[in-house]
Amino acid sequence: MMSYEFRAQLARYRHDRQTHEKTQRVNRQSVKKADVKKITARATSASAKLADRQVPADHTRSAGVKRPLAEWQSLRR
């Protein structure tokens, strides 16, 4: 036989779980790939700014760096 307190706690747990599941379903939205890229770029630049590791605008990559990056990008596509 379950005590009153246990039954009340179980009822609250079930209610909270159902409410959480409903809000999770309501808040789901599809996001375009372009928007994800924009958000990612913004977050990355903000993180770099906070960590004081920004790259100057006039910086150009050396050939030794460009080559592996090009190979890596071709593998991703």
N, C-alpha and C positions, 0 to 999 in steps of 0.2 A: 504494500500500500504506500503510495507516494504522499509525502507531506504537502501541506498547502504551499509552503515557501518554495519547495522544489517545483511544483506545478506552475506557480507564478513565474519563477525564473525561466522555466522551459518555454512558457508562452511568450515571455519577453524576447527570448533568444530567437524563436521562430518568427516573431513579428519583425525584429531587427533584420534578420536574414532576408525575409521577403521584401522588405523595404529597400534594402541594399541592392538586391537583384533587380528590382524595378528601376531604380535610379541608374544602374549600370546599363540597362537596355535603352533607357531614354536618352542618355548622354552620348551614345555612340554616333559618330558622324564619319562619312568618308572624306578623305583629304586628298587633294590632287598632289601628284608627284612634284610639280613645280612649287607648290606651297611648302612641301616638306623640305625641298632644297633651300628655299628662301629662309625658312625657320632655322635650318641647320647652319647655314652660312652666318646668320645673325648671331646665333648662340656661340659659334666658334670664334667669331671676331670679338664678341663680348668677353669670352673666356680668355682670349689672347691679351686683350686690353687689361683685364684684371691681373693677369700673371706677368704683365709688363714684358711680353714677348711678341710685339707687333713687328711686322716686316715693313720696311720703308717702301713707299710707293715707287721709287725709282730703282728698286732692286731687280736684277735680272739673274736667273738661274744659270749656273755653268753647264757646259755640255755634259760633263760627268754626272750631273744630277738629272738633267733632262732625259737622258737615254733610259735609265732604269724606270723613271716615272712613265715614259711613253710605253715601255714594255708592259708595265703593270696595268696601265689603263687599257691597253689592247686586250689583255687577258680578261678584264672585267666586262668587256662588251660582247 
